Structures are given as structure tokens and as C-alpha cells.
Amino acid sequence: MQNRKPWLYLAAVAVVLLALKYSDTLFGGIRLFFSLLVPLFIGCGVAYVLNILVSRLETLPPLRNPRSRLYPARRALSITGALVIIVVVVALLILLIIPQLVDAFRVMLVNVPPAVNEFLAWLDSLNIDMPQLESWLRSLNLNWPDLLQKATTYLTSGVSNVFSSAFGLLSSLGGIVMQVVIAVIFALYLLAGKERLGRQFHALADTYLPASVCDRLWYVLATAHDTFTKFFVGQFTEAIIIGVLCTLGMLLFRLPYAPMIGTLVGATALLPVVGAYLGAGIGAFMILTVNPLQAIGFLVFIAVLQQLEGNLIYPRVVGTSIGLPGIWVLTAVTLGGGIGGIAGMLLAVPVTATVYRLIRADVRHRRDQASIPV
């Protein structure tokens, strides 16, 4: 046994040297391997989010009663119901947002040039010399028909380039659509057999890992599952509440685009902390195309609503459920957005809350063992 150790060391050194020599090929293969696994990772995420809704649907009386005729098909019915709910919600969002957004841009194209001319005439009547402001305002006063004609001429003169660009865009979209389809199919398979997969995972862990490691693993996974579930349920609930309140307030104050902006504010509120402000900015811009004073009033209304949401709704619906202080929520959103964009912002809060809960529990355990008061 002692004679084998030098050979093992030499083999390890040889493997390291070969990995360094062919590092480009090695890393390229690793990147290709993980790129092939991307749809499966996305499918796992989709399955986890869908499972929250599927589990809720399976608790309905017709599906949880073993004597019911629907009980044998409860899993298939729950998955179908969850997919139908998501499709209906997305369709309603599109029908509420897209038409009014197009109408807002049409109003902007029609109303901006006359408004700019009136403001320039008002500045001239006051004899105020502001050349930089006038130059910027005149740049907004575009000749839209002439601009559209130039764009049409450019497109027709470069048909080949347009077709090549369109082909490249369609190829990229086709790849994305295929990844989404594979992810959804994989998610459905995971949901259909989640109990069997769970038993297999438990059996593998209990077989190949020590008992102490398994206990810690189950504790970490249980904490993460509890935190993620509470976060997603709370975030969706909070988004619905703030969307409804925004719509009702805008209808009360007779602000334009109330259903569309309320829906948009609710949809963007799924992003913690910054989401509602993003929706409010887009909504203020749309109201600005109709009435600038109403846009200012809308911003005041949103500021009040955000204070109400931040101090009463969010702490009760989301904050207390995940047990994460506000300063860490803001830190997690900032870092997550910088690292992973929108997906990073959405996942950073439950990940941070999970780590926070694990560290807090470990600190309390260690202090209890050392008889140190918390």
C-alpha cells in the first residue's frame, strides 16, 4: 500500500499538468456541457415554482378526498390547472398592457410636436435666452412622416441585410423557444414523479453519505424550501395587493390608463424593492403624454402608496415570513441585480434569507452550548 502512494502522486501531477496544457479545450468542453444543461436547470426552477401552485390545488376538497372520483387523477388535474392559471394570467397581462402602451406611444407621437412648438413660442414671448434648452426642444420636434419615409427607404434599399438579420434573429428565437419547450417538458416530468424522485434522492444520500452529513443536508434543504416557498407566495400576494390598490386609487383620482398602469405596477412589483418604482416610472411617462399635471399627481400618489406598501404591506406579507431585515433585502437586491439581472434580483432575497436563517440558528446553538446570552 505504501508503494502505491508515489505512483498516485505522480498520476495526480500528470493529470494537473495535462489539464493546464489543454485548459482551453477543457474549459470549452465544460462550457458546452453546462450549456446543454441550461434547459434542465431552467426546468428545475419552473418545476419548483409550479409545485407551489400544484400543491395548493391538490389541497382542494375534490382532489384531496380519497373517496372522490378525481382523486386518482389529482396530480394531472393539478398540473393542468396550474398551467391554465399561468396562461390566463399572462394573457390578461398582455391584453391589458400592450394595447394601451401602443396607444400611449401613438398619443405621444401626435401630441409632442405641437406641445414643443407651443412651449418654444411661450419662451420667445418671454424674451428668455436659453439656446441649449431651445436646441434640445427643437431636437424633439421631429418630422415623424419624413422619418418614417426615410426608414422605409433604408429598409427597402437593404433587403438582403434585413433578411439576413431577420434570419439570425429567428434562429436565436428558435433556440430560445426550444430551450423553453424542453424546460417546460422537463418540469412537467419532475412534477409528475416528484415523490419517487425524492425517495431516490434520499436513498442515494443515506447510502453514500454519513448520517451526520445527511442530517445537516436535510436541515439546510428544509430551511431553503420553507424560505423560498414563503418568499414566492408572499411576493405574488404583495404584487396583487399593490396592483389592485394602484388601480383603485387611479380610478378614484380619474387618472388615465388606470387598469393598464395598475397591472404593470403589480407585475413589476414581483421584483423586490425596485420593481414598483420601475412600473411607476413607465406609468408616469404614459400619463405625461396625456396631461403633465396628472403625471405629477400620479407620482405623488405612487410615493404615498409605496410608503404604505413598504411600512405595512411588505413587512407583514413578505418580510416577516422570510425573517430577513430590510437592510439585507436591499443589499441582496443590489448585489443580485448586478450579478444576474432580473433573475438575480428575484433569487437573491430568498437565498440571502436562507443563509441568514442558517447562520442565526447556528449562532444561537453555539451560544446556548457556551451559556452565552443572545
C-alpha positions as CSV (number, residue, x, y, z in Angstrom):
1,M,0.0,0.0,0.0
2,Q,2.9,2.3,0.8
3,N,4.5,1.7,-2.6
4,R,1.3,2.9,-4.4
5,K,1.4,6.4,-2.9
6,P,4.3,7.8,-5.1
7,W,2.5,6.5,-8.2
8,L,-0.7,8.1,-7.1
9,Y,1.1,11.4,-6.6
10,L,2.7,11.2,-10.0
11,A,-0.6,10.4,-11.6
12,A,-2.2,13.4,-9.9
13,V,0.6,15.7,-11.0
14,A,0.3,14.3,-14.6
15,V,-3.5,15.0,-14.6
16,V,-2.9,18.5,-13.3
17,L,-0.3,19.2,-16.0
18,L,-2.4,17.9,-18.8
19,A,-5.4,19.9,-17.5
20,L,-3.2,23.1,-17.6
21,K,-1.8,22.3,-21.0
22,Y,-5.2,21.7,-22.6
23,S,-7.1,24.2,-20.4
24,D,-8.8,25.9,-23.3
25,T,-10.2,22.7,-24.7
26,L,-11.1,21.6,-21.2
27,F,-13.0,24.8,-20.3
28,G,-14.6,24.8,-23.7
29,G,-16.0,21.3,-23.1
30,I,-17.2,22.3,-19.6
31,R,-19.0,25.3,-21.0
32,L,-20.6,23.2,-23.7
33,F,-21.7,20.7,-21.1
34,F,-23.3,23.3,-18.9
35,S,-24.9,25.0,-21.9
36,L,-26.6,21.7,-22.7
37,L,-27.8,21.5,-19.1
38,V,-29.3,25.0,-19.1
39,P,-32.8,23.9,-20.2
40,L,-32.7,21.3,-17.4
41,F,-31.7,23.9,-14.8
42,I,-34.5,26.2,-16.0
43,G,-36.9,23.2,-15.9
44,C,-36.0,22.6,-12.2
45,G,-36.7,26.3,-11.4
46,V,-40.0,26.2,-13.3
47,A,-41.0,22.9,-11.6
48,Y,-40.2,24.4,-8.2
49,V,-42.4,27.5,-8.8
50,L,-45.2,25.4,-10.4
51,N,-45.1,23.0,-7.5
52,I,-46.2,25.8,-5.1
53,L,-49.4,26.2,-7.1
54,V,-49.8,22.5,-7.7
55,S,-49.5,21.7,-4.0
56,R,-52.2,24.3,-3.3
57,L,-54.5,22.9,-5.9
58,E,-54.1,19.4,-4.5
59,T,-55.4,20.5,-1.2
60,L,-58.8,21.4,-2.7
61,P,-61.6,19.1,-1.3
62,P,-62.4,17.3,-4.6
63,L,-58.7,16.4,-5.1
64,R,-57.6,15.5,-1.5
65,N,-60.5,13.2,-0.7
66,P,-59.5,9.6,-1.4
67,R,-63.2,8.8,-2.0
68,S,-63.5,11.3,-4.7
69,R,-63.6,10.2,-8.4
70,L,-61.0,12.9,-9.1
71,Y,-58.5,11.6,-6.5
72,P,-56.6,9.1,-8.8
73,A,-56.0,11.9,-11.4
74,R,-55.3,14.7,-8.8
75,R,-51.7,15.2,-9.9
76,A,-52.6,15.5,-13.6
77,L,-55.5,17.8,-12.8
78,S,-53.4,20.0,-10.5
79,I,-50.6,20.4,-13.1
80,T,-53.1,21.2,-15.8
81,G,-54.9,23.7,-13.5
82,A,-51.6,25.4,-12.6
83,L,-50.7,25.7,-16.3
84,V,-54.1,27.1,-17.2
85,I,-53.9,29.7,-14.4
86,I,-50.5,30.9,-15.5
87,V,-51.5,31.1,-19.2
88,V,-54.7,33.0,-18.3
89,V,-52.7,35.5,-16.1
90,V,-50.1,36.1,-18.8
91,A,-52.8,36.6,-21.5
92,L,-54.6,39.1,-19.3
93,L,-51.4,41.0,-18.6
94,I,-50.7,41.1,-22.4
95,L,-54.2,42.2,-23.2
96,L,-54.2,44.9,-20.6
97,I,-50.7,46.3,-21.1
98,I,-49.8,46.1,-24.8
99,P,-52.8,47.8,-26.4
100,Q,-52.7,50.8,-24.0
101,L,-49.0,51.0,-24.3
102,V,-49.2,51.3,-28.1
103,D,-52.0,53.9,-27.7
104,A,-49.7,55.9,-25.3
105,F,-46.9,55.9,-27.9
106,R,-49.4,56.9,-30.6
107,V,-50.6,59.8,-28.4
108,M,-47.0,60.8,-27.8
109,L,-46.1,60.9,-31.5
110,V,-49.2,63.0,-32.2
111,N,-49.0,65.4,-29.2
112,V,-45.3,66.0,-28.7
113,P,-44.5,68.2,-31.8
114,P,-47.4,70.7,-31.1
115,A,-46.6,70.9,-27.4
116,V,-42.9,71.6,-28.2
117,N,-43.9,74.4,-30.6
118,E,-46.2,76.0,-28.1
119,F,-43.5,75.9,-25.4
120,L,-41.0,77.4,-27.8
121,A,-43.4,80.2,-28.7
122,W,-44.0,80.8,-25.0
123,L,-40.3,81.1,-24.4
124,D,-39.9,83.5,-27.3
125,S,-42.7,85.7,-25.8
126,L,-40.8,85.9,-22.5
127,N,-37.6,87.0,-24.3
128,I,-35.6,84.4,-22.4
129,D,-32.3,83.5,-23.9
130,M,-31.8,79.7,-23.3
131,P,-30.1,78.4,-26.5
132,Q,-29.2,75.0,-25.1
133,L,-32.8,74.3,-23.9
134,E,-34.2,75.5,-27.2
135,S,-31.8,73.4,-29.2
136,W,-32.8,70.3,-27.2
137,L,-36.5,71.0,-27.5
138,R,-36.2,71.5,-31.3
139,S,-34.5,68.2,-31.5
140,L,-37.6,66.6,-30.0
141,N,-39.8,68.2,-32.7
142,L,-39.1,65.6,-35.3
143,N,-40.9,65.3,-38.6
144,W,-42.3,61.9,-38.0
145,P,-43.8,61.2,-41.5
146,D,-40.4,62.2,-43.1
147,L,-38.6,60.0,-40.6
148,L,-40.9,57.0,-41.4
149,Q,-40.3,57.6,-45.1
150,K,-36.5,57.5,-44.6
151,A,-36.8,54.4,-42.5
152,T,-38.9,52.7,-45.2
153,T,-36.4,53.7,-47.9
154,Y,-33.5,52.4,-45.8
155,L,-35.2,49.1,-45.3
156,T,-36.2,48.6,-48.9
157,S,-32.7,49.5,-50.1
158,G,-31.1,46.9,-47.9
159,V,-33.4,44.0,-48.3
160,S,-30.7,41.4,-48.2
161,N,-29.3,42.8,-45.0
162,V,-32.7,42.8,-43.5
163,F,-33.4,39.2,-44.5
164,S,-30.0,38.1,-43.1
165,S,-30.6,39.9,-39.8
166,A,-34.2,38.5,-39.6
167,F,-32.9,35.0,-40.3
168,G,-30.3,35.4,-37.5
169,L,-33.0,36.8,-35.1
170,L,-35.4,33.9,-36.0
171,S,-32.6,31.4,-35.4
172,S,-31.9,32.9,-32.0
173,L,-35.5,33.0,-31.1
174,G,-35.9,29.4,-32.3
175,G,-33.1,28.3,-30.0
176,I,-34.7,30.1,-27.1
177,V,-38.1,28.6,-27.8
178,M,-36.6,25.1,-28.0
179,Q,-34.9,25.6,-24.6
180,V,-38.2,26.9,-23.1
181,V,-40.1,23.9,-24.5
182,I,-37.5,21.4,-23.2
183,A,-37.5,23.2,-19.8
184,V,-41.3,23.0,-19.5
185,I,-41.4,19.3,-20.5
186,F,-38.7,18.5,-18.0
187,A,-40.6,20.5,-15.3
188,L,-43.8,18.5,-16.0
189,Y,-41.9,15.2,-15.7
190,L,-40.4,16.4,-12.4
191,L,-43.8,17.4,-11.0
192,A,-45.4,14.1,-12.2
193,G,-42.8,12.0,-10.3
194,K,-41.6,14.2,-7.5
195,E,-42.4,11.7,-4.7
196,R,-40.4,8.9,-6.4
197,L,-37.5,11.3,-7.2
198,G,-37.5,12.4,-3.6
199,R,-37.3,8.9,-2.3
200,Q,-34.5,8.1,-4.8
201,F,-32.5,11.1,-3.7
202,H,-33.0,10.2,0.0
203,A,-31.8,6.7,-0.7
204,L,-28.7,7.8,-2.5
205,A,-27.8,10.3,0.2
206,D,-28.4,7.8,3.0
207,T,-26.3,5.2,1.2
208,Y,-23.3,7.2,0.3
209,L,-23.1,10.0,2.9
210,P,-22.6,9.8,6.7
211,A,-25.6,10.1,8.9
212,S,-24.4,13.5,10.3
213,V,-23.9,14.9,6.9
214,C,-27.4,13.7,5.8
215,D,-29.0,15.3,8.9
216,R,-27.3,18.7,8.1
217,L,-28.2,18.3,4.4
218,W,-31.9,17.7,5.2
219,Y,-31.9,20.6,7.6
220,V,-30.4,23.0,5.0
221,L,-32.8,21.9,2.3
222,A,-35.8,22.1,4.6
223,T,-34.8,25.7,5.6
224,A,-34.3,26.7,2.0
225,H,-37.5,25.2,0.8
226,D,-39.5,26.9,3.6
227,T,-37.9,30.2,2.8
228,F,-38.3,30.1,-1.0
229,T,-41.9,29.0,-0.7
230,K,-42.8,31.7,1.7
231,F,-41.0,34.3,-0.4
232,F,-42.6,33.4,-3.7
233,V,-46.1,33.2,-2.1
234,G,-45.6,36.4,-0.2
235,Q,-44.2,38.2,-3.2
236,F,-47.1,37.2,-5.5
237,T,-49.6,38.2,-2.8
238,E,-47.9,41.5,-2.3
239,A,-47.8,42.2,-6.1
240,I,-51.5,41.5,-6.4
241,I,-52.3,43.8,-3.4
242,I,-50.3,46.7,-4.7
243,G,-51.6,46.3,-8.2
244,V,-55.2,46.4,-7.0
245,L,-54.6,49.4,-4.7
246,C,-52.9,51.3,-7.6
247,T,-55.7,50.6,-10.0
248,L,-58.4,51.6,-7.4
249,G,-56.5,54.8,-6.5
250,M,-56.1,55.8,-10.1
251,L,-59.8,55.2,-10.8
252,L,-60.6,57.2,-7.7
253,F,-58.5,60.2,-8.9
254,R,-59.6,59.7,-12.5
255,L,-56.1,59.2,-13.9
256,P,-55.7,57.8,-17.4
257,Y,-54.7,54.2,-18.2
258,A,-55.7,53.0,-14.7
259,P,-56.2,49.3,-15.4
260,M,-53.0,49.1,-17.6
261,I,-50.7,51.0,-15.2
262,G,-52.1,49.2,-12.1
263,T,-51.5,45.9,-13.8
264,L,-48.0,47.0,-14.8
265,V,-47.1,48.2,-11.3
266,G,-48.4,44.9,-9.9
267,A,-46.4,42.8,-12.4
268,T,-43.1,44.8,-11.8
269,A,-43.7,44.6,-8.0
270,L,-42.7,40.9,-8.3
271,L,-39.1,42.3,-8.2
272,P,-38.3,43.2,-4.6
273,V,-37.8,46.9,-3.6
274,V,-37.2,48.4,-7.0
275,G,-40.0,46.7,-9.1
276,A,-42.8,49.0,-8.2
277,Y,-40.7,52.1,-8.9
278,L,-39.9,50.7,-12.4
279,G,-43.6,50.3,-13.1
280,A,-44.4,53.8,-11.7
281,G,-41.8,55.4,-14.0
282,I,-43.3,53.8,-17.0
283,G,-46.8,54.7,-15.9
284,A,-45.8,58.4,-15.2
285,F,-44.3,58.6,-18.7
286,M,-47.6,57.3,-20.2
287,I,-49.7,59.8,-18.2
288,L,-47.3,62.5,-19.3
289,T,-48.4,62.0,-22.9
290,V,-51.9,62.9,-21.8
291,N,-51.6,65.5,-19.0
292,P,-48.3,66.6,-17.3
293,L,-50.1,67.7,-14.2
294,Q,-51.8,64.4,-13.8
295,A,-48.4,62.7,-14.2
296,I,-47.1,64.7,-11.2
297,G,-50.2,63.8,-9.2
298,F,-49.6,60.1,-10.1
299,L,-46.0,60.3,-8.8
300,V,-47.3,61.8,-5.5
301,F,-49.9,59.0,-5.3
302,I,-47.3,56.3,-6.0
303,A,-45.0,57.8,-3.4
304,V,-47.7,57.6,-0.8
305,L,-48.7,54.1,-1.9
306,Q,-45.1,52.9,-1.7
307,Q,-44.8,54.2,1.9
308,L,-48.0,52.3,2.7
309,E,-46.6,49.2,1.0
310,G,-43.2,49.4,2.5
311,N,-44.3,50.0,6.1
312,L,-47.5,48.0,6.3
313,I,-48.0,45.5,3.5
314,Y,-44.5,44.2,2.6
315,P,-43.3,43.6,6.3
316,R,-46.5,41.7,7.1
317,V,-46.8,39.7,3.8
318,V,-43.2,39.1,2.9
319,G,-40.8,40.4,5.4
320,T,-41.9,38.5,8.5
321,S,-42.4,35.3,6.5
322,I,-38.8,35.1,5.4
323,G,-37.4,36.7,8.6
324,L,-34.9,39.0,6.7
325,P,-34.3,42.6,7.9
326,G,-34.9,45.4,5.4
327,I,-31.2,46.3,5.1
328,W,-30.3,42.8,4.0
329,V,-33.2,42.8,1.5
330,L,-31.9,45.9,-0.2
331,T,-28.3,44.6,-0.1
332,A,-29.4,41.3,-1.7
333,V,-31.4,43.0,-4.4
334,T,-28.5,45.3,-5.3
335,L,-25.9,42.5,-5.5
336,G,-28.3,40.1,-7.2
337,G,-29.2,42.6,-9.8
338,G,-25.6,43.4,-10.5
339,I,-24.7,39.7,-10.9
340,G,-27.7,38.1,-12.5
341,G,-30.0,40.9,-13.7
342,I,-33.7,40.4,-13.1
343,A,-33.4,36.7,-12.3
344,G,-30.6,37.6,-9.8
345,M,-32.8,40.2,-8.1
346,L,-35.6,37.7,-7.8
347,L,-33.5,34.9,-6.4
348,A,-31.1,36.9,-4.2
349,V,-33.6,37.7,-1.5
350,P,-34.6,34.1,-0.7
351,V,-31.0,32.9,-1.0
352,T,-29.9,35.6,1.5
353,A,-32.8,34.8,3.8
354,T,-31.9,31.1,3.8
355,V,-28.2,31.9,4.6
356,Y,-29.4,34.4,7.3
357,R,-31.7,31.9,9.0
358,L,-29.0,29.2,8.9
359,I,-26.3,31.5,10.4
360,R,-28.8,32.8,13.0
361,A,-29.7,29.3,14.1
362,D,-26.0,28.3,14.3
363,V,-25.1,31.3,16.3
364,R,-27.9,30.6,18.8
365,H,-26.9,27.0,19.0
366,R,-23.3,27.8,19.7
367,R,-24.3,30.5,22.3
368,D,-26.6,28.1,24.1
369,Q,-23.8,25.5,24.3
370,A,-21.4,28.1,25.7
371,S,-24.1,29.5,28.0
372,I,-23.8,33.0,26.4
373,P,-27.0,35.1,26.4
374,V,-28.2,36.0,23.0
